[in-house]
Amino acid sequence: MNHSAKPNEPAFHRVSKSINKPLTIWGVERRLFFLAVIMGAATFNFFASLWSGLLMFAGLYGFARWATGADPHPANPSQLRQVPKPL
């Protein structure tokens, strides 16, 4: 324990860059990307039409791209306000 620190002074800890990287595929959050792929494949199987599967994937991918960009909680911690953790 560091005895030279003041009791009310916030403690900041360094974190590896790889932990703070957003997990995206083609600029889309990975869960939304896989949802778009699975729904596109399901649409292809249900309608037996490549165009319907591609259209469903493209529509869901576009929505996922918008949703990832409009996320109110950014994955980049440098955009967040640093709040000290209580001891």
C-alpha positions as a printed NumPy array, in Angstrom:
array([[  0.   ,   0.   ,   0.   ],
       [  1.293,   3.435,  -0.881],
       [  1.391,   5.49 ,   2.336],
       [  2.449,   8.685,   0.565],
       [ -0.904,   9.029,  -1.27 ],
       [ -3.589,  11.161,   0.276],
       [ -6.738,   9.288,   1.351],
       [ -9.026,  11.339,  -0.947],
       [ -6.731,  11.207,  -3.984],
       [ -8.135,   9.121,  -6.874],
       [ -6.259,   6.006,  -7.923],
       [ -5.762,   5.504, -11.663],
       [ -4.463,   2.239, -13.066],
       [ -2.957,   1.674, -16.512],
       [ -4.81 ,  -0.763, -18.747],
       [ -3.528,  -2.559, -21.82 ],
       [ -4.625,  -1.092, -25.194],
       [ -5.946,  -4.456, -26.392],
       [ -8.571,  -4.488, -23.647],
       [ -9.955,  -1.141, -24.77 ],
       [-10.19 ,  -1.949, -28.493],
       [-13.734,  -2.1  , -29.822],
       [-14.67 ,  -5.586, -31.009],
       [-15.928,  -4.865, -34.515],
       [-16.095,  -6.652, -37.853],
       [-16.244,  -4.369, -40.921],
       [-16.963,  -1.426, -38.608],
       [-19.937,  -3.126, -36.929],
       [-20.192,  -4.514, -33.403],
       [-19.506,  -8.233, -33.751],
       [-22.797,  -9.48 , -32.267],
       [-24.823,  -7.326, -34.623],
       [-22.687,  -8.479, -37.559],
       [-23.312, -12.139, -36.81 ],
       [-27.021, -11.416, -36.344],
       [-27.099,  -9.853, -39.82 ],
       [-25.252, -12.856, -41.3  ],
       [-27.534, -15.408, -39.633],
       [-30.719, -13.542, -40.567],
       [-29.472, -13.189, -44.155],
       [-28.763, -16.929, -44.298],
       [-32.158, -17.76 , -42.772],
       [-33.91 , -15.506, -45.303],
       [-31.971, -17.178, -48.126],
       [-33.018, -20.624, -46.877],
       [-36.651, -19.647, -46.311],
       [-37.238, -17.919, -49.66 ],
       [-34.644, -19.91 , -51.671],
       [-33.508, -16.627, -53.194],
       [-29.985, -15.246, -53.1  ],
       [-31.264, -11.7  , -53.625],
       [-33.561, -11.849, -50.61 ],
       [-30.708, -13.106, -48.412],
       [-28.35 , -10.411, -49.66 ],
       [-31.007,  -7.724, -49.266],
       [-31.736,  -8.821, -45.686],
       [-28.014,  -8.899, -44.846],
       [-27.423,  -5.481, -46.429],
       [-30.351,  -3.925, -44.591],
       [-29.368,  -5.355, -41.216],
       [-25.701,  -4.513, -41.814],
       [-26.646,  -0.899, -42.577],
       [-28.736,  -0.714, -39.413],
       [-25.929,  -2.297, -37.364],
       [-23.399,   0.164, -38.807],
       [-25.652,   3.062, -37.807],
       [-26.294,   1.575, -34.342],
       [-22.571,   1.062, -33.716],
       [-21.807,   4.666, -34.658],
       [-24.698,   6.075, -32.613],
       [-23.798,   4.154, -29.432],
       [-24.126,   6.518, -26.444],
       [-21.448,   4.525, -24.568],
       [-18.358,   4.657, -26.778],
       [-15.943,   1.736, -26.652],
       [-12.986,   4.142, -26.65 ],
       [-12.234,   4.986, -23.009],
       [-10.452,   8.201, -23.97 ],
       [-13.885,   9.606, -24.883],
       [-15.218,   8.814, -21.422],
       [-14.837,  11.041, -18.406],
       [-12.486,   9.483, -15.881],
       [-14.174,   8.889, -12.551],
       [-12.011,   7.819,  -9.632],
       [-12.863,   4.491,  -8.019],
       [-13.724,   4.517,  -4.329],
       [-11.215,   2.827,  -2.064]])
